[in-house]
Amino acid sequence: MTAGASVTWRLDLQYEGTAYRGWAKQPGHLTVEGLLEDALAIVLRERVRLSVAGRTDAGVHAWAQVVSFITRRADVAPERLRLSLNALLPPDVAVLRAAPAEAGFVAREAASRSYRYDLWATAVKPVRERPFVWVVRGAVDGAALQAAAALLPGRRDFAALTPSAHLYHTCVREVTSAVWTDGGPTPDGEGRRWRFDITAGSFLHTMVRNAVGSMVDVAQGRIGLDTFKAALASGERRRMGQTAPARGLALVAVRYPEGMQRSGARR
């Protein structure tokens, strides 16, 4: 490899978040960003700064993450870069695609992100699927889940869905869709599977997990729908319900404005 003009790259990643303290580098903790930066430093022989579409939290997965960076290495072959990175990264992190991007492409400037949450209502422990689903005991009212989800779309202040509202200049976000899907019976036949899909321009810290936990509280009778609606409008996290575990959540799609590169769900 030789030095040359700066080149912008896009990487499409997939990772299981179980072992990681999230995407963002944190001193003393294992993170996806830290691993990827170190791998790139070995392959490119220079350290680069990464931009990412979604800063996933600890334990959250990504089946369609997008990363961009700029390097002075102008003669890197895309397939060689992909294969080299995958040889250095652990088995639970994979580069699906590596390609040069147009100058000015920045991964964090996505138009929207879509997350998916998998919920199983069953008394039987699903050992194989355990890292990817939240298992709750007791019946879940599907109509109540849908009614609660219907209150989320729109542009509004979602401060009630994050414990970190004080860290944001504004908690106003626009949710374009939020829907629960009945996935049918669990493999053991003893319960029911549910899947929640939500898309927004951007999200607040733990926003999806707090929404899911609160909706499950509604669907299991611990919170009334009117109480959920009022709590959502209050801007107070303490008035909402529980926080769903990270393991059921995954980033599944990232979309960019017209003319920019796109990414879709990989799982």
C-alpha positions in Angstrom: 0.0 0.0 0.0 1.2 3.5 -0.7 0.1 6.9 0.6 -2.1 9.0 -1.7 -5.1 11.3 -1.8 -7.6 10.8 0.9 -10.3 8.3 0.2 -13.7 7.9 2.0 -14.8 4.3 2.7 -18.0 2.7 3.8 -18.2 -0.5 5.7 -21.4 -2.5 6.3 -21.1 -4.4 9.5 -23.0 -7.1 11.5 -22.4 -7.9 15.1 -23.8 -9.7 18.1 -23.6 -7.2 20.9 -23.7 -9.7 23.8 -20.0 -9.4 24.7 -19.6 -5.7 24.2 -20.1 -2.5 26.1 -21.8 -1.1 23.1 -20.4 0.5 19.9 -18.6 3.5 21.3 -15.0 3.3 22.7 -14.8 3.4 26.5 -11.6 3.1 28.5 -11.2 -0.4 30.1 -14.1 -1.9 28.2 -14.5 -4.1 25.1 -16.4 -2.2 22.4 -17.1 -2.8 18.7 -15.6 0.6 17.7 -12.4 -0.1 19.6 -12.0 -3.5 17.9 -12.7 -2.1 14.5 -10.3 0.8 14.9 -7.5 -1.5 16.0 -8.1 -3.9 13.1 -8.1 -1.0 10.6 -4.9 0.4 12.1 -3.2 -2.9 11.4 -4.5 -3.2 7.8 -4.1 0.4 6.8 -1.0 1.1 8.9 -2.6 4.3 10.1 -5.3 5.1 12.7 -8.6 6.4 11.3 -11.6 8.0 13.0 -14.9 6.2 12.5 -18.4 7.7 12.0 -21.3 5.3 12.7 -24.9 5.3 11.8 -26.2 4.0 15.1 -24.3 4.1 18.5 -25.7 0.9 19.9 -25.7 0.4 23.6 -24.2 -2.4 25.6 -25.6 -5.8 24.6 -27.5 -4.4 21.6 -27.0 -6.2 18.3 -26.6 -4.8 14.8 -27.5 -6.7 11.6 -27.1 -3.6 9.4 -24.6 -1.2 10.9 -22.9 1.4 8.6 -19.5 2.9 9.3 -17.4 5.4 7.3 -13.9 6.7 7.6 -11.3 8.6 5.6 -7.8 7.2 4.9 -4.7 8.4 3.1 -4.3 4.9 1.6 -5.5 5.2 -2.0 -4.7 1.8 -3.3 -6.7 -0.5 -1.0 -8.6 -3.2 -2.8 -12.2 -3.5 -1.3 -12.2 -7.3 -1.1 -8.8 -7.4 0.4 -9.9 -4.9 3.1 -13.0 -6.9 3.9 -11.2 -10.2 4.2 -8.3 -8.7 6.2 -10.6 -7.1 8.7 -12.7 -10.2 9.1 -9.5 -12.2 9.7 -8.6 -9.8 12.6 -12.1 -9.3 14.1 -13.7 -11.9 16.5 -16.4 -14.3 15.2 -19.2 -12.1 16.5 -18.3 -9.1 14.4 -18.3 -9.3 10.6 -17.6 -6.8 7.8 -20.3 -7.7 5.2 -19.1 -5.1 2.6 -16.3 -2.7 2.1 -16.4 -0.1 -0.6 -15.1 3.4 -1.5 -17.8 6.0 -1.0 -18.3 9.4 -2.5 -16.3 12.2 -0.9 -18.4 13.7 1.9 -20.2 10.5 2.8 -20.6 10.4 6.6 -22.3 7.4 8.1 -23.9 9.3 11.0 -25.8 11.5 8.6 -28.4 8.8 7.9 -31.9 9.9 7.1 -33.4 7.1 9.3 -32.6 4.1 11.4 -34.8 1.1 12.1 -34.6 -1.1 15.1 -36.3 -4.4 15.9 -37.2 -5.9 19.2 -38.0 -9.6 19.7 -40.2 -10.6 22.6 -41.4 -14.1 23.5 -44.2 -14.7 26.0 -43.6 -18.2 27.3 -42.8 -20.2 30.4 -40.3 -22.3 28.6 -36.7 -21.0 28.4 -35.4 -20.8 24.8 -31.8 -21.8 25.2 -30.7 -21.4 21.6 -32.5 -18.0 21.0 -31.8 -16.6 24.5 -29.1 -14.1 23.4 -31.6 -12.5 21.0 -35.0 -12.4 22.7 -36.6 -11.1 25.8 -38.7 -13.9 27.5 -41.6 -12.7 29.7 -43.8 -14.9 31.8 -47.6 -14.5 31.5 -49.9 -13.6 28.7 -49.3 -10.6 26.5 -52.3 -8.7 25.1 -51.5 -8.1 21.4 -54.2 -5.5 21.0 -52.8 -3.6 23.9 -49.3 -3.7 22.4 -50.6 -2.3 19.1 -52.6 0.4 20.8 -49.6 1.6 22.8 -47.3 1.5 19.7 -49.9 3.6 17.8 -49.1 6.4 20.2 -45.4 6.7 19.2 -45.4 7.9 15.6 -45.0 11.6 15.1 -42.7 14.4 15.9 -42.6 15.1 19.6 -40.5 15.3 22.8 -39.6 11.8 23.8 -37.8 12.8 27.1 -40.0 10.3 29.0 -38.2 7.5 27.2 -34.7 8.2 28.3 -32.9 8.6 31.6 -30.4 10.9 29.9 -32.7 13.8 28.8 -30.4 16.3 30.5 -27.6 15.4 28.1 -29.5 16.4 25.0 -30.0 19.9 23.6 -33.5 18.6 22.6 -35.3 15.3 23.0 -37.6 16.0 20.1 -37.5 13.2 17.6 -39.7 12.1 14.7 -40.8 8.4 14.7 -42.2 7.5 11.3 -43.4 4.0 12.1 -43.9 1.8 15.2 -45.7 -1.5 15.0 -45.9 -4.9 16.7 -46.2 -8.1 14.6 -47.6 -11.4 15.9 -44.9 -13.9 15.1 -47.0 -17.0 15.9 -46.4 -19.6 18.5 -42.9 -20.2 20.0 -41.1 -23.3 18.8 -42.2 -25.2 21.9 -45.8 -24.4 21.2 -46.2 -23.1 24.8 -46.1 -19.3 24.1 -46.3 -16.5 21.6 -43.7 -14.5 19.7 -43.9 -10.8 19.1 -41.7 -8.5 17.1 -41.6 -4.7 17.4 -40.3 -2.6 14.5 -39.7 1.1 14.9 -38.1 3.7 12.5 -37.1 7.3 13.3 -34.6 9.9 12.1 -32.6 9.3 15.3 -33.1 7.9 18.8 -32.4 8.9 22.3 -30.3 6.7 24.7 -32.3 3.5 25.6 -35.4 5.1 23.9 -36.5 1.9 22.2 -35.9 -0.4 25.2 -37.9 2.0 27.5 -40.7 2.1 25.0 -40.8 -1.7 24.7 -40.7 -2.3 28.4 -43.5 0.2 29.0 -45.6 -1.3 26.3 -45.2 -4.7 27.8 -46.3 -3.3 31.1 -49.5 -2.1 29.3 -50.0 -5.4 27.6 -49.6 -7.3 30.9 -52.0 -5.0 32.9 -49.4 -3.2 35.0 -50.0 0.2 33.3 -53.2 1.4 31.8 -53.1 2.7 28.2 -54.3 6.2 29.3 -51.5 6.2 31.9 -49.0 5.3 29.3 -50.2 8.1 27.0 -50.0 10.6 29.9 -46.6 9.5 31.0 -45.3 9.7 27.4 -46.5 13.3 27.2 -45.1 14.2 30.7 -41.4 14.1 29.7 -40.7 12.2 33.0 -38.9 8.9 32.8 -40.1 7.9 36.3 -43.7 7.8 35.1 -43.0 5.2 32.4 -42.6 1.5 32.8 -39.7 -0.9 32.9 -36.6 -1.0 30.6 -36.5 -4.0 28.3 -33.3 -6.0 28.3 -30.7 -5.1 25.6 -30.5 -8.6 24.1 -33.8 -8.4 22.3 -32.9 -5.3 20.4 -31.1 -5.0 17.0 -30.3 -2.3 14.5 -31.8 -3.7 11.3 -31.7 -1.0 8.7 -30.1 2.4 7.9 -31.3 4.7 5.1 -29.6 7.7 3.6 -31.0 10.7 1.7 -31.5 10.3 -2.0 -28.2 10.0 -3.8 -26.3 8.6 -0.9 -25.4 5.0 -0.3 -28.0 2.8 1.4 -28.1 -0.2 3.7 -30.8 -2.7 4.4 -31.6 -5.4 6.9 -29.2 -8.4 6.9 -31.1 -10.8 9.0 
